[in-house]
Amino acid sequence: MLLERFLSLIGGLALNRTLNEYFRLVKWHTGFNSKSKSFLHENCYWKDKGLFNLNATLNQTARDKAVEILKRSEENRREDSVLRLLSQGRISSHVSIGEVKNEELRL
């Protein structure tokens, strides 16, 4: 029983270290401010393998997540963004985002 708890704790610590390293890599990729996966792969792959202790699959998903974050951020800055309209009070906050996306928005 004690051994199981110890091994569980060790596994949890390893997972925390991996997640921390993963999020550091996502942040590092967003610093390039590129929405091109191929650009990031060509210019960062060997650097991030040396700087971050993650396997190739996690490196790839971190790069993809960074690109997704930058694209979503750009979408949310558009004039017709649901988030922008909510923050300006042009849409009632009780209306779900799914309703707004599925129906034509009339202002």
N, C-alpha and C positions, 0 to 999 in steps of 0.2 A: 504494500500500500504506500509506504513512504517513498519507495523507489519510483513508483508510478507518478506520484506527485512531483518528485524531483525531475524526472524526465519530461513531464508536462511543462514544468516551469522553464527548463532549458529550451524546449521546443518553442515556447512562447517568446522567450528572449531572442531566439534566432529569427523568428518571424518578425518581431519588432525591428530588429536590425535590418532585415531585408526590406521591410516596408519603408523604413527611414531612408535607406539608400535609394530605393525606387523613387520616392518623392523628391529626393535631392536631384536625381537624374532628370525627372520631368521638369523641375524648375530650371535646371541647367539648359535643357533643350528649349524651353520657352524664351530663355535669354537671347537666343539667336533670332527671335521674332520672325521665323519663317513658317509658312503654312505648307511647305513642300517637303513631303516625306523623303523624296529622292535627294533633295539638297542636303537635308540633315544626315541622311545615310552616307552620302558621298563625303561630306565634310566633317562628320562627327564620329563615325562608327569606331575607328581605331582609337580616337582620343577618349571616348567614353568607356571603351573596354579597359583602358589603362587607368582611368580616374575612378571608376566605380566598380565595386566588387559584385557584379551581377552577371547572370548568364545571358547568352545572346537573345533568348526569347524575351526576357524581361527588359533588355535594352531596347528591343524593337517595340514592345508595347509601351514603354515609357516615351519613346519618340512619337509614336502614334497618338498617345494621350496628349502630349504637348501640342501637336498639330491640331487636334480636336479642340483643345482649350482655346487656342488662338482663333480658330474659325468661329467658335461659338461667341467669343468675346466680340469679334467683328460684327456678327449678326445682331447681337444685343445693342450695338451702338447705332444701328440703322434707325431712320426716322419712324418706320412702321413697326419697330420691334414691340412685341407685347410687353416686355419689361419696361421699356421706355414709356409706353402709353399708360401702364399701370402707375408708374412713378409720377406721371404728370396728372394723374387723376382723370384721364380721358376714358378709362375703362373702370368699371366697378370692380373692386377687389374680390367680390364674391363670384365673379364669372371665372370659370376655370380656363386655363390656357388652352386645353383641348377644344373647348367650345369656340374660342376665338380662332384657332387654326382651322377648324372644320367648317366654319361659316364665314361669309363675307362680313368684314367689319365695317359698320356704318357709323361714322362720327357726325 
